[in-house]
Amino acid sequence: MLPVAGAGGQGPGAREVCAPSEAITPTRGKGPEGTLASPASAEAPAPGPRPLASGPRIYIPPMAYGSARAFAAAFRAIGLDAVPTPPSDHRTRELGAKYTSGDECYPAKVTVGDFMKVLEQPGTDPARVACFMPTAEGPCRFGQYAPYLRRVLDANGYSNVQILSPTSRNAYEGLGDLARPFVRSGWRALLCADLLQKLLLMRRPYEQRRGDAAAVYEESLADLCSTLEETPVEPGVQLRALRGAMVRSRDRFRRIATRRERLPLIGIVGEIFCRLNTFSNENLVECLEGYGAEAWISDIAEWIWYTNSEHFRKLKLAGRIWSREALGAWVRQRVQSRDEHVLLEPLREDFAGREEPNIYEVLECARPYLPREGAFGEMVLNVGKAVYLAKKGAAGIIDISPFTCMNGIVCEAIYPRLSRDLGGIPIRNFYFDGTQSDLDRDLGVYMELARSYSALASA
């Protein structure tokens, strides 16, 4: 499976997107999931980057800056025009507030605002716009983003704007013949983007010259995107090319002049969009670095491994662990694991001491507090990852969530016990809703607690 955001309830409202070379035909109501079929004359994807088709431009909300760019490149690699939505700004908040009621969580406001900002740009043809908005099953409101966006568009005269809305159940089957090459390319794109982000966060706090790490990151991200676009999508060829891009990125980051000091390590967990989208969290990680900390942030791949594990758990509960579906899931996981191994291998030395855990280790860490059999979604991952990060030497844990987020609220109720069990490690929830907050002051106070804990732990 390759869902792109946190769990959410299933909802209607997906539309069908026709062949890239044709006009888009909307399908209302509870019809099929968003479909983007390849031209009828193409029985299988060509073994290389396709010329961009004349269909809609797919706009991808940037949950994480690098991941959105890489994901768009994966679309372009199979011949579909795709770009991240333009950078969020004050107009995003204005439009998000205008087209939402106030009951929605903050990521919904940001994504709706960004999509509406695209549509209000001069020269935009709504018929040539497709909004990429996945959905999933589970307890959070993310599953209602796509149908809600559909209502907003229809109510404001944009009924010809399409929503490409794959689900965590069907992965990207809605892409028709293009699904297989895209799922593999998209997974690899997200993996590589996660690795680049990790390199950035490990180097930026220690750079001797401000801006060096960011410049190397941008260069490496551009290298990744061009590699995705220019390399044939044949799996073996593409994997070797992407591994080469990771080697080049590793070498660039190693050339950055850094200080040898060790800063307090702060683990970052929380709702996946808010913790990764720097606009939504007011650039909390860089602010934290300004106070002399290194951040270790939970990545996108963690969620994908979790959905895979949930798939197996539910198959077992249904007595279908020896079914054809289970075999397909097992093969897919083996392929994904191999891709991760190949792309991570050149960086293992760089990530020594910062190794990402196996998803089952995270789930076992959460078990005393939120066993996966009785809870679902990011709350389980956040609690489990907080325990893991503490064991890896973190001086503190920060949970970034939207205001009123159920996952954040449940975790906040558990964190005091977790902190006591882990020797008093400071754990702090930061909630965001787009209103003004004194983040700088709060982070300063928090870092004093983290330094005190670190000093006691090392004494």
C-alpha positions, 0 to 999 in steps of 0.5 A: 500500500502507498497511502500518503497521509494519516488514517481517516474514515472512508467517504464518498465523493471520488471522481473518475479521471479519464485517459491523460490524452482525453478530456476529463469526465466527472462521475458523481456520488459513490462511483468508482475511486478516482481513475487515471487510465492510460491511453487505450493504445498503450498496453503497458507503460513504456520502459522510460520517461513518457512525454507529458500527456495533454490531460490535467495537471495534478496538484499535490499538497506538500505534506513534506516539501521534499516528498511532494517534489519527489512524488510529483516527479514520480508522476511525471516519470510515467507521463503525467503532468504533476507539481506540488501546490505553490508554497503556502502563505497568508492567502492560504489561510485566508482561503482556508478560513473562507471555504471551511466552517471552523470545525475542520482540523488545520491540515484540511484548511491548509490543503483546501486553501492551497487548492483554491489558491491554485484556482484563483491564479490568472490563466488557470483553466479549472478543467485542466486541474486535478487535485491529488487528495488520498484518503484512508480508513481509520479514526481521524478526519483525514478520510473526509478531506476528499469528499469535503473538497469535492463539496467546496469545489462544486459549491463554488462553480468548480465542478469541472475540477477533478479529484484524484483520490486513491485510498489505503485500500486500493493503493493506486489501482485507480491509475489503471495501466499506469498503477504498477509503475507508479506505485513502485516509483512513488514508493521509491520517491518517498523513501529517497525524500525521507533519506534526504530529509534525515541527512538534512536534519543531521547536518544542519544543526552542526554546519559551520557556515549557515545555509550550507546544508540547505543548499546541499539538500536542494541540490540533492533533491533536484538530482533525485527529481531529475533522476526519477524523470529521466530514468526508465521506469523499468524496476532494476534500471530505476533502482540502480539510478536512484541508488546512484542519486543517494550516493551522490547526495551522501557525498555532498552532505559529507563535504559540509564543514561541521562542528564536532559538538553534540547537541541535545536530540529532540524526537518529533512525533505527531500528526503526519501532515502537521509535523512535516509541513513547515507552514502548518507548524510554523517551522518548529524544527528550525526554531528548535535548532536555533535553540541548539538542538538536533531534531529526529522526525518521524518520516512518511515511510513509517506510516506506510509500514504501519498500514502494511502491518495492519493489512496483515493483522486484519487478514489474520483476524479474518482467517485469510492469512493463507489467501491470495490477497495475503500472498500479494501483500507479502510479495509487495512488502518483500519488494518494498523492503528490498527497495528500502535496503538498496537505497539505505545501504549507502547511508548506513554509516552516516545514520549510525545511532540514528537508525529507524526502527522496524515498525513492529519494534515501534508497535511493541514499544507502544504496547504497554500504553496503547496496544495496537489491538485496541487502538489504531493510527498515529496515536499508536505510532506516536507513543511507540516512537516516543519510547524508541527515541527515548531509548536512543538517547533523546533528551525530549519528545515533541508532539506536533498536532493540529488543534482538536486532533484526536490522536494528539489528545489521546497521546497527551493523556498518556505522555505523563505516565510515559515520561515517568516510566522513562525517567522524567523525559520532557514530553510536550504537545504543540497544537497548531491552528493557524493563529498566533502563538508564542512558539519561540518562548515556549520552545525556549522554556522546553529546551531548558527542561530538555537540557536539564534532563539530558544532564541528569541522564548523563550524570 
